[in-house]
Amino acid sequence: MRKTLLILGMLYGSHSLVAQQFTAIYNADSSLTGFENSRSKVSVAPQFVQVAGNKFDHIVAVTKEDKQGKWHSYYLTSAYRKVGSDSMYMFDNTFDCENEGFIRFTDWKTEKTGVFNRYGKIVVPAVYNAVSRVMNGMVIALQGAEKVNDGEHFFWKGGKDLLIDTANKVLVADFKAAEDLNMYSLQLENQPGTDTTRMSFKGVNGKYYTFQVYKKEFSEWLYRDLLPGLTKEKLAKHSFSKITYYNGEEWVSDDKAMFIDKYWDFLQARFKDVAAFNIVSGNFNPYIFEGPLYEKYINHCFTAKDWQYPSISIFFEGSNEKGQMDFIRTDEGYQLIGVGFAR
């Protein structure tokens, strides 16, 4: 049950292994997890009690128990290097999941956080109170904050938000109010941007880093592109291939054209009631949107990738009691993906 690493085939012969995906495998009673790469025929025998997700590309957080009953947590790389022992980054009692080949870690002696690259090398030292996941090669880092405990949870108060890159170079020294930003929409400008759907931050190099604000972008798209002259065909063009809804007994997904045709009267009435729109950040639920159709929008740790593909909802009359429309941002633009009927 507690086997050491079982390595089949050539282990270190090619750096191409780094780009290959490892999928979880289990022992007979599914109490222990290992990993295998079907292309390279390289595997790690089931031995981990806890892992961050059922797949990984470059680096993954794991926990195992030794023969003496002691617990060991560390990061395992695709080259089977063990790094960051007892330096696990935890949020809501879950491990971090790699993003863009980077993963966060915590120095528990100082309670400061940093970032490993895919090889387990420290690229952002643990000198920050908190860091975001890597997004488009950038990290939002909090420095100089005070840890406050309210009796049930702790949170950071004060401090300064920085925008840094994965070499720990400061890009923007004052990145406050940096919420709901599309980090993949970065533009460098000589002056602050004039686009009302974007935010601009002056960098240490004198340039302005401008980013799209997801909710503002959605609102502009909704009122400018979707609603004027709305028809069944136009709505179908801006809808996901399947539209999911609760039928009173279970969650079901219908072909978009079939759903729109069946519920057009409800949809049309709701979309006409623009004065009652309340646009809020959505909640793309991986337990509802399951299957290959949605894999692109969920990471290996079964978390919605809302930093890249956010979901946004329209509540009517300030709550979802009157019904709601759920949209997701895809590479093709915003698309209707779910509907909630009036309760």
Secondary structure, DSSP 8 states (H G I E B T S, - for coil): --------S-SSS-GGGGGS-EEEEE-TTS-SEEEEETTTTEEEEEEEEEESSSEESSEEEEEEE-TTS-EEEEEEETT--EE-TT-B-EETTEE---BTTBEEEEETTTTEEEEE-TTS-EEEEEEESEE---BTTEEEEEES-EEEE-SS-EEEES-EEEEEETT--EEES--TT--SEEEEEEEEESS----TTEEEEE-TTS-EEEEEEHHHHHHHHIIIIISTT--HHHHHHTEEEEEEEE-SSSEEEEEHHHHHHHTHHHHHHHHH-GGGEEEEE----TTTS-SGGGGGGB-TTS-B-TTTS-EEEEEETTEEEEEEEEEEEETTEEEEEEEE---
